Every structure is written in structure tokens, then in C-alpha cells.
Amino acid sequence: MTRGRTDGRTLRGARTRAAAFAFLLLIASVVPVPGRGSGTGGAGIDLPLGIGLTDPFHLVGYAVLAALLAGATQRRRFGILLAVLVAVAVGFGIELVQSTVPWRSFAWRDVGINAIGATIGGAVSLARRVREISRQADTSQRRR
């Protein structure tokens, strides 16, 4: 996205990217995962420190979704908060969809990890906006 550009075409593109990524998350969330039992929540495969096999994907996926949604809100006052809440809602909705798929299951743990990821994505978006505002302020002060 071009910095400082807020026309309708850019906003529509940002929303399209966010919606496409949310759809990708849905598709990835309903396909069978190798080594997982039918609705059992996994075959006991864990990474170190009790981290589940799919936890990193949840964390990163919802961080990216929240960041894309934050970009789609442009500079609205509560845009980043809205982006995080929508990402969490999408994650919860996908977990509900998984409860109807025979080889997947609803997991509160995944909902929590999705929320943490969305919060991280929102925090990164907020930091980028603060940095951008700071740079704009510096630039305008130099012109004086």
C-alpha cells in the first residue's frame, strides 16, 4: 500500500487482501492435518515447552490477519482495536466451523492462541502507525 494514499481503490484492495487471507485461514483450518485423529485434537505431537504442532500457525496467521485488517481500517480512531476484535471473531467462527468437520474439533486453546496472535498483529500495526506519525511530524517540523 502506498504511504499516505487513502483513495477508495487502495482501501478496497486492503479489504480484499484481508478477506482473501481470512478465507485462506478457513480453508487451511478445515483440511485434515497429518497425524491427527478424528476429532481428538491431535495425536499428541508437541513442540518443546508444551507448544502444540499447529500453535505457531495459529499465532502467525491471526497476527497477519489482524495486521491486514488494521490496514483496511485506514486511520480510523479505533481501527486497530476493531481489527483485533474482528480477527478474534473470525478465529472463533472458524473454530465453530471446525466443530462440524468430522476430522477437526473445536478447541478453546486455539481460540486463545488466535487472540494472542491477533493482539500481536494489532500491536505491530499500532507501532507502525506511531512511527509513521512521528516521521510525518519530524518532516513537517523540518519544513518550518
C-alpha positions, 0 to 999 in steps of 0.5 A: 500500500502506498504511504499516505494514499487513502483513495477508495481503490487502495482501501478496497484492495486492503479489504480484499487482501484481508478477506482473501487471507481470512478465507485462506485461514478457513480453508487451511483450518478445515483440511485434515492435518497429518497425524491427527485423529478424528476429532481428538485434537491431535495425536499428541505431537508437541513442540518443546515447552508444551507448544502444540504442532499447529500453535505457531500457525495459529499465532502467525496467521491471526497476527497477519490477519489482524495486521491486514485488517488494521490496514483496511481500517485506514486511520480510523480512531479505533481501527486497530482495536476493531481489527483485533476484535474482528480477527478474534471473531473470525478465529472463533467462527472458524473454530465453530466451523471446525466443530462440524468437520468430522476430522477437526474439533473445536478447541478453546486453546486455539481460540486463545492462541488466535487472540494472542496472535491477533493482539500481536498483529494489532500491536505491530500495526499500532507501532507502525502507525506511531512511527509513521506519525512521528516521521510525518511530524519530524518532516513537517517540523523540518519544513518550518 
